[in-house]
Amino acid sequence: MKKYLYILILSFIFYGCSINNQIDKTQMFILKNDEISSNISFKKTNKILKIKNAYLPLYLNSKSIIYTKNNISNTYAYHFWADLPSNFYKSFLLSKLEKTKIFKAVISSQSSLNADYVLESRIDSFEQIIDLKQNYTQITVSVNLIDAKKNEIIAHQFFNCKENINQNNISNIYQSFEKNLNSLTKDIILWINSNID
């Protein structure tokens, strides 16, 4: 009888351990788009802007949250973006530009409509940087504003945005990325506003 009791107890212990191992620790993060300030004076045009999909290196074409520590890149095991960084970037721009009413319409590259302006972007960095002295998120983007009718570049700008991380936990890392992307897209919109007729 004792033998069966021991077997029963051991089987409960092993069963309990296997349940703990089956808990999904994965977390998917959605970056939230902040409102752009209504205090800023934006030009009003009767033009259409098309936002093309951003070009990016292969390692950024992933939902992994990337960090670089001592010049070695890695990804978090249980924490991921809910969408690709390039899609967050495009969504933030589309939404913010719609609210500024600079353009008659802001369309994505999938639209069959012809546009007056085209915005091309190349994302070079979308990652956390950790070294001995600093811990921050970095987003770098190269942007071209193009006159679609003349097929000429109106303006080009390289944006390099950094946002410090106070404590190295996933909540602060997420908040840093969110603040950084909102700041970057706001800067790009102000740049567009200053470069259109």
C-alpha positions as protocol buffer text, in pm:
chain_id: "A"
residue {
  index: 1
  type: MET
  ca { x: 0 y: 0 z: 0 }
}
residue {
  index: 2
  type: LYS
  ca { x: 284 y: 242 z: 86 }
}
residue {
  index: 3
  type: LYS
  ca { x: 440 y: 168 z: -248 }
}
residue {
  index: 4
  type: TYR
  ca { x: 125 y: 282 z: -430 }
}
residue {
  index: 5
  type: LEU
  ca { x: 101 y: 591 z: -211 }
}
residue {
  index: 6
  type: TYR
  ca { x: 460 y: 691 z: -299 }
}
residue {
  index: 7
  type: ILE
  ca { x: 394 y: 638 z: -670 }
}
residue {
  index: 8
  type: LEU
  ca { x: 80 y: 848 z: -647 }
}
residue {
  index: 9
  type: ILE
  ca { x: 262 y: 1133 z: -467 }
}
residue {
  index: 10
  type: LEU
  ca { x: 552 y: 1127 z: -714 }
}
residue {
  index: 11
  type: SER
  ca { x: 317 y: 1130 z: -1011 }
}
residue {
  index: 12
  type: PHE
  ca { x: 140 y: 1441 z: -869 }
}
residue {
  index: 13
  type: ILE
  ca { x: 476 y: 1613 z: -823 }
}
residue {
  index: 14
  type: PHE
  ca { x: 588 y: 1536 z: -1180 }
}
residue {
  index: 15
  type: TYR
  ca { x: 247 y: 1633 z: -1317 }
}
residue {
  index: 16
  type: GLY
  ca { x: 263 y: 1966 z: -1129 }
}
residue {
  index: 17
  type: CYS
  ca { x: 612 y: 2036 z: -1263 }
}
residue {
  index: 18
  type: SER
  ca { x: 505 y: 1965 z: -1619 }
}
residue {
  index: 19
  type: ILE
  ca { x: 210 y: 2206 z: -1587 }
}
residue {
  index: 20
  type: ASN
  ca { x: 449 y: 2486 z: -1477 }
}
residue {
  index: 21
  type: ASN
  ca { x: 668 y: 2418 z: -1781 }
}
residue {
  index: 22
  type: GLN
  ca { x: 364 y: 2456 z: -2010 }
}
residue {
  index: 23
  type: ILE
  ca { x: 282 y: 2813 z: -1900 }
}
residue {
  index: 24
  type: ASP
  ca { x: 325 y: 3049 z: -2195 }
}
residue {
  index: 25
  type: LYS
  ca { x: 559 y: 3330 z: -2089 }
}
residue {
  index: 26
  type: THR
  ca { x: 543 y: 3505 z: -2427 }
}
residue {
  index: 27
  type: GLN
  ca { x: 443 y: 3871 z: -2428 }
}
residue {
  index: 28
  type: MET
  ca { x: 351 y: 4067 z: -2741 }
}
residue {
  index: 29
  type: PHE
  ca { x: 390 y: 4447 z: -2725 }
}
residue {
  index: 30
  type: ILE
  ca { x: 194 y: 4704 z: -2923 }
}
residue {
  index: 31
  type: LEU
  ca { x: 347 y: 5050 z: -2950 }
}
residue {
  index: 32
  type: LYS
  ca { x: 85 y: 5321 z: -2892 }
}
residue {
  index: 33
  type: ASN
  ca { x: 71 y: 5626 z: -3115 }
}
residue {
  index: 34
  type: ASP
  ca { x: 56 y: 5958 z: -2924 }
}
residue {
  index: 35
  type: GLU
  ca { x: -142 y: 6256 z: -3044 }
}
residue {
  index: 36
  type: ILE
  ca { x: 56 y: 6525 z: -3219 }
}
residue {
  index: 37
  type: SER
  ca { x: 27 y: 6866 z: -3051 }
}
residue {
  index: 38
  type: SER
  ca { x: -255 y: 7087 z: -3179 }
}
residue {
  index: 39
  type: ASN
  ca { x: -46 y: 7394 z: -3089 }
}
residue {
  index: 40
  type: ILE
  ca { x: 175 y: 7342 z: -3395 }
}
residue {
  index: 41
  type: SER
  ca { x: 82 y: 7538 z: -3708 }
}
residue {
  index: 42
  type: PHE
  ca { x: 71 y: 7307 z: -4010 }
}
residue {
  index: 43
  type: LYS
  ca { x: 47 y: 7405 z: -4375 }
}
residue {
  index: 44
  type: LYS
  ca { x: -270 y: 7299 z: -4558 }
}
residue {
  index: 45
  type: THR
  ca { x: -236 y: 7169 z: -4913 }
}
residue {
  index: 46
  type: ASN
  ca { x: -469 y: 7013 z: -5165 }
}
residue {
  index: 47
  type: LYS
  ca { x: -209 y: 6746 z: -5238 }
}
residue {
  index: 48
  type: ILE
  ca { x: -184 y: 6371 z: -5181 }
}
residue {
  index: 49
  type: LEU
  ca { x: 108 y: 6205 z: -5000 }
}
residue {
  index: 50
  type: LYS
  ca { x: 191 y: 5839 z: -5054 }
}
residue {
  index: 51
  type: ILE
  ca { x: 392 y: 5665 z: -4782 }
}
residue {
  index: 52
  type: LYS
  ca { x: 596 y: 5377 z: -4920 }
}
residue {
  index: 53
  type: ASN
  ca { x: 686 y: 5072 z: -4714 }
}
residue {
  index: 54
  type: ALA
  ca { x: 1015 y: 5130 z: -4534 }
}
residue {
  index: 55
  type: TYR
  ca { x: 1325 y: 4945 z: -4647 }
}
residue {
  index: 56
  type: LEU
  ca { x: 1511 y: 4772 z: -4367 }
}
residue {
  index: 57
  type: PRO
  ca { x: 1791 y: 4523 z: -4309 }
}
residue {
  index: 58
  type: LEU
  ca { x: 1690 y: 4158 z: -4287 }
}
residue {
  index: 59
  type: TYR
  ca { x: 1753 y: 4132 z: -3911 }
}
residue {
  index: 60
  type: LEU
  ca { x: 1491 y: 4404 z: -3849 }
}
residue {
  index: 61
  type: ASN
  ca { x: 1231 y: 4227 z: -4064 }
}
residue {
  index: 62
  type: SER
  ca { x: 1120 y: 4036 z: -3754 }
}
residue {
  index: 63
  type: LYS
  ca { x: 895 y: 4078 z: -3452 }
}
residue {
  index: 64
  type: SER
  ca { x: 1190 y: 4012 z: -3219 }
}
residue {
  index: 65
  type: ILE
  ca { x: 1291 y: 4288 z: -2979 }
}
residue {
  index: 66
  type: ILE
  ca { x: 1659 y: 4334 z: -3053 }
}
residue {
  index: 67
  type: TYR
  ca { x: 1927 y: 4454 z: -2816 }
}
residue {
  index: 68
  type: THR
  ca { x: 2298 y: 4505 z: -2868 }
}
residue {
  index: 69
  type: LYS
  ca { x: 2526 y: 4452 z: -2569 }
}
residue {
  index: 70
  type: ASN
  ca { x: 2901 y: 4506 z: -2603 }
}
residue {
  index: 71
  type: ASN
  ca { x: 2858 y: 4514 z: -2982 }
}
residue {
  index: 72
  type: ILE
  ca { x: 2689 y: 4172 z: -2990 }
}
residue {
  index: 73
  type: SER
  ca { x: 2325 y: 4158 z: -3105 }
}
residue {
  index: 74
  type: ASN
  ca { x: 2067 y: 3935 z: -2944 }
}
residue {
  index: 75
  type: THR
  ca { x: 1690 y: 3911 z: -2895 }
}
residue {
  index: 76
  type: TYR
  ca { x: 1465 y: 3875 z: -2591 }
}
residue {
  index: 77
  type: ALA
  ca { x: 1341 y: 3519 z: -2545 }
}
residue {
  index: 78
  type: TYR
  ca { x: 985 y: 3586 z: -2429 }
}
residue {
  index: 79
  type: HIS
  ca { x: 913 y: 3941 z: -2544 }
}
residue {
  index: 80
  type: PHE
  ca { x: 815 y: 4030 z: -2901 }
}
residue {
  index: 81
  type: TRP
  ca { x: 656 y: 4309 z: -3102 }
}
residue {
  index: 82
  type: ALA
  ca { x: 296 y: 4244 z: -3204 }
}
residue {
  index: 83
  type: ASP
  ca { x: 388 y: 4368 z: -3553 }
}
residue {
  index: 84
  type: LEU
  ca { x: 703 y: 4445 z: -3752 }
}
residue {
  index: 85
  type: PRO
  ca { x: 887 y: 4765 z: -3650 }
}
residue {
  index: 86
  type: SER
  ca { x: 846 y: 4895 z: -4008 }
}
residue {
  index: 87
  type: ASN
  ca { x: 467 y: 4854 z: -3979 }
}
residue {
  index: 88
  type: PHE
  ca { x: 460 y: 5044 z: -3648 }
}
residue {
  index: 89
  type: TYR
  ca { x: 665 y: 5321 z: -3809 }
}
residue {
  index: 90
  type: LYS
  ca { x: 434 y: 5346 z: -4111 }
}
residue {
  index: 91
  type: SER
  ca { x: 120 y: 5333 z: -3897 }
}
residue {
  index: 92
  type: PHE
  ca { x: 247 y: 5614 z: -3671 }
}
residue {
  index: 93
  type: LEU
  ca { x: 325 y: 5833 z: -3974 }
}
residue {
  index: 94
  type: LEU
  ca { x: -10 y: 5766 z: -4145 }
}
residue {
  index: 95
  type: SER
  ca { x: -209 y: 5838 z: -3831 }
}
residue {
  index: 96
  type: LYS
  ca { x: -19 y: 6151 z: -3728 }
}
residue {
  index: 97
  type: LEU
  ca { x: -22 y: 6296 z: -4082 }
}
residue {
  index: 98
  type: GLU
  ca { x: -397 y: 6235 z: -4114 }
}
residue {
  index: 99
  type: LYS
  ca { x: -455 y: 6437 z: -3796 }
}
residue {
  index: 100
  type: THR
  ca { x: -239 y: 6730 z: -3907 }
}
residue {
  index: 101
  type: LYS
  ca { x: -450 y: 6773 z: -4225 }
}
residue {
  index: 102
  type: ILE
  ca { x: -140 y: 6893 z: -4415 }
}
residue {
  index: 103
  type: PHE
  ca { x: -253 y: 6684 z: -4712 }
}
residue {
  index: 104
  type: LYS
  ca { x: -590 y: 6626 z: -4877 }
}
residue {
  index: 105
  type: ALA
  ca { x: -517 y: 6256 z: -4835 }
}
residue {
  index: 106
  type: VAL
  ca { x: -240 y: 6038 z: -4697 }
}
residue {
  index: 107
  type: ILE
  ca { x: -229 y: 5697 z: -4863 }
}
residue {
  index: 108
  type: SER
  ca { x: -19 y: 5385 z: -4832 }
}
residue {
  index: 109
  type: SER
  ca { x: 187 y: 5230 z: -5111 }
}
residue {
  index: 110
  type: GLN
  ca { x: -89 y: 4973 z: -5178 }
}
residue {
  index: 111
  type: SER
  ca { x: -324 y: 5247 z: -5299 }
}
residue {
  index: 112
  type: SER
  ca { x: -383 y: 5270 z: -5675 }
}
residue {
  index: 113
  type: LEU
  ca { x: -419 y: 5650 z: -5651 }
}
residue {
  index: 114
  type: ASN
  ca { x: -152 y: 5876 z: -5795 }
}
residue {
  index: 115
  type: ALA
  ca { x: 16 y: 6103 z: -5542 }
}
residue {
  index: 116
  type: ASP
  ca { x: 176 y: 6447 z: -5555 }
}
residue {
  index: 117
  type: TYR
  ca { x: 440 y: 6355 z: -5298 }
}
residue {
  index: 118
  type: VAL
  ca { x: 604 y: 6026 z: -5201 }
}
residue {
  index: 119
  type: LEU
  ca { x: 777 y: 5956 z: -4871 }
}
residue {
  index: 120
  type: GLU
  ca { x: 1050 y: 5689 z: -4888 }
}
residue {
  index: 121
  type: SER
  ca { x: 1220 y: 5561 z: -4574 }
}
residue {
  index: 122
  type: ARG
  ca { x: 1502 y: 5326 z: -4483 }
}
residue {
  index: 123
  type: ILE
  ca { x: 1513 y: 5207 z: -4122 }
}
residue {
  index: 124
  type: ASP
  ca { x: 1875 y: 5141 z: -4022 }
}
residue {
  index: 125
  type: SER
  ca { x: 1830 y: 5075 z: -3652 }
}
residue {
  index: 126
  type: PHE
  ca { x: 1542 y: 4983 z: -3420 }
}
residue {
  index: 127
  type: GLU
  ca { x: 1708 y: 4835 z: -3114 }
}
residue {
  index: 128
  type: GLN
  ca { x: 1817 y: 4869 z: -2755 }
}
residue {
  index: 129
  type: ILE
  ca { x: 2183 y: 4959 z: -2700 }
}
residue {
  index: 130
  type: ILE
  ca { x: 2354 y: 4849 z: -2378 }
}
residue {
  index: 131
  type: ASP
  ca { x: 2713 y: 4936 z: -2291 }
}
residue {
  index: 132
  type: LEU
  ca { x: 2911 y: 5012 z: -1976 }
}
residue {
  index: 133
  type: LYS
  ca { x: 2795 y: 5373 z: -1956 }
}
residue {
  index: 134
  type: GLN
  ca { x: 2456 y: 5380 z: -2128 }
}
residue {
  index: 135
  type: ASN
  ca { x: 2130 y: 5193 z: -2182 }
}
residue {
  index: 136
  type: TYR
  ca { x: 1897 y: 5340 z: -2444 }
}
residue {
  index: 137
  type: THR
  ca { x: 1678 y: 5266 z: -2744 }
}
residue {
  index: 138
  type: GLN
  ca { x: 1795 y: 5385 z: -3084 }
}
residue {
  index: 139
  type: ILE
  ca { x: 1591 y: 5434 z: -3399 }
}
residue {
  index: 140
  type: THR
  ca { x: 1768 y: 5565 z: -3708 }
}
residue {
  index: 141
  type: VAL
  ca { x: 1585 y: 5638 z: -4030 }
}
residue {
  index: 142
  type: SER
  ca { x: 1688 y: 5788 z: -4363 }
}
residue {
  index: 143
  type: VAL
  ca { x: 1398 y: 5971 z: -4532 }
}
residue {
  index: 144
  type: ASN
  ca { x: 1338 y: 6111 z: -4882 }
}
residue {
  index: 145
  type: LEU
  ca { x: 1051 y: 6344 z: -4969 }
}
residue {
  index: 146
  type: ILE
  ca { x: 991 y: 6313 z: -5343 }
}
residue {
  index: 147
  type: ASP
  ca { x: 793 y: 6521 z: -5592 }
}
residue {
  index: 148
  type: ALA
  ca { x: 605 y: 6238 z: -5764 }
}
residue {
  index: 149
  type: LYS
  ca { x: 513 y: 6445 z: -6071 }
}
residue {
  index: 150
  type: LYS
  ca { x: 871 y: 6553 z: -6147 }
}
residue {
  index: 151
  type: ASN
  ca { x: 1030 y: 6239 z: -5999 }
}
residue {
  index: 152
  type: GLU
  ca { x: 1276 y: 6456 z: -5804 }
}
residue {
  index: 153
  type: ILE
  ca { x: 1392 y: 6460 z: -5443 }
}
residue {
  index: 154
  type: ILE
  ca { x: 1262 y: 6767 z: -5262 }
}
residue {
  index: 155
  type: ALA
  ca { x: 1449 y: 6695 z: -4940 }
}
residue {
  index: 156
  type: HIS
  ca { x: 1653 y: 6424 z: -4769 }
}
residue {
  index: 157
  type: GLN
  ca { x: 1715 y: 6385 z: -4396 }
}
residue {
  index: 158
  type: PHE
  ca { x: 1880 y: 6131 z: -4166 }
}
residue {
  index: 159
  type: PHE
  ca { x: 1710 y: 6099 z: -3825 }
}
residue {
  index: 160
  type: ASN
  ca { x: 1891 y: 5944 z: -3529 }
}
residue {
  index: 161
  type: CYS
  ca { x: 1671 y: 5930 z: -3218 }
}
residue {
  index: 162
  type: LYS
  ca { x: 1781 y: 5797 z: -2880 }
}
residue {
  index: 163
  type: GLU
  ca { x: 1579 y: 5753 z: -2562 }
}
residue {
  index: 164
  type: ASN
  ca { x: 1734 y: 5655 z: -2229 }
}
residue {
  index: 165
  type: ILE
  ca { x: 1615 y: 5355 z: -2029 }
}
residue {
  index: 166
  type: ASN
  ca { x: 1611 y: 5419 z: -1654 }
}
residue {
  index: 167
  type: GLN
  ca { x: 1590 y: 5057 z: -1540 }
}
residue {
  index: 168
  type: ASN
  ca { x: 1663 y: 4753 z: -1754 }
}
residue {
  index: 169
  type: ASN
  ca { x: 1325 y: 4580 z: -1731 }
}
residue {
  index: 170
  type: ILE
  ca { x: 1088 y: 4505 z: -2017 }
}
residue {
  index: 171
  type: SER
  ca { x: 834 y: 4767 z: -1910 }
}
residue {
  index: 172
  type: ASN
  ca { x: 1090 y: 5051 z: -1922 }
}
residue {
  index: 173
  type: ILE
  ca { x: 1239 y: 4917 z: -2246 }
}
residue {
  index: 174
  type: TYR
  ca { x: 893 y: 4913 z: -2407 }
}
residue {
  index: 175
  type: GLN
  ca { x: 817 y: 5268 z: -2284 }
}
residue {
  index: 176
  type: SER
  ca { x: 1150 y: 5391 z: -2422 }
}
residue {
  index: 177
  type: PHE
  ca { x: 1077 y: 5244 z: -2769 }
}
residue {
  index: 178
  type: GLU
  ca { x: 726 y: 5393 z: -2764 }
}
residue {
  index: 179
  type: LYS
  ca { x: 849 y: 5741 z: -2664 }
}
residue {
  index: 180
  type: ASN
  ca { x: 1133 y: 5720 z: -2916 }
}
residue {
  index: 181
  type: LEU
  ca { x: 910 y: 5622 z: -3211 }
}
residue {
  index: 182
  type: ASN
  ca { x: 656 y: 5894 z: -3125 }
}
residue {
  index: 183
  type: SER
  ca { x: 934 y: 6153 z: -3105 }
}
residue {
  index: 184
  type: LEU
  ca { x: 1088 y: 6035 z: -3434 }
}
residue {
  index: 185
  type: THR
  ca { x: 762 y: 6040 z: -3630 }
}
residue {
  index: 186
  type: LYS
  ca { x: 676 y: 6385 z: -3490 }
}
residue {
  index: 187
  type: ASP
  ca { x: 1018 y: 6514 z: -3606 }
}
residue {
  index: 188
  type: ILE
  ca { x: 961 y: 6366 z: -3952 }
}
residue {
  index: 189
  type: ILE
  ca { x: 620 y: 6534 z: -3981 }
}
residue {
  index: 190
  type: LEU
  ca { x: 764 y: 6872 z: -3879 }
}
residue {
  index: 191
  type: TRP
  ca { x: 1038 y: 6818 z: -4139 }
}
residue {
  index: 192
  type: ILE
  ca { x: 778 y: 6734 z: -4409 }
}
residue {
  index: 193
  type: ASN
  ca { x: 576 y: 7043 z: -4311 }
}
residue {
  index: 194
  type: SER
  ca { x: 881 y: 7266 z: -4358 }
}
residue {
  index: 195
  type: ASN
  ca { x: 969 y: 7118 z: -4701 }
}
residue {
  index: 196
  type: ILE
  ca { x: 638 y: 7132 z: -4889 }
}
residue {
  index: 197
  type: ASP
  ca { x: 490 y: 7424 z: -5087 }
}
